[in-house]
Amino acid sequence: MPLNLDPNIVDPDGFYDDLLAAHMGLSHAESDALNARLILILCNQIGDRDVIRAALRAAR
């Protein structure tokens, strides 16, 4: 599966609101930990190491 860099989130504004709500009330360290856990969960969902590597390169 190739890496999709095109907009692909239904209701991106709603997603952003959900993301902000998940961080609400957290300290900086807690927020960083949430992000780390979310990244690991989403990478597990993707599962394809080549796609994950491509995403890491694109993000960097």
C-alpha positions, 0 to 999 in steps of 0.5 A: 500500500503506498503512502497517501499524502492527499487529504483523506480525513472525513470532517477534518475540522471535527477530527481537529476538535477531537484531537484538541479535546483529547489533550485538554487539561494535560500537562506538556509531558502528558500531552507528549505521552498521548501523542506517542501512544497515538502514533504507536496505535496508528502505526499498529493499525497501518501495519505495513512497515514500508508505509510507516517508513515512508510516513516517517520520511515524509514527516521528517 
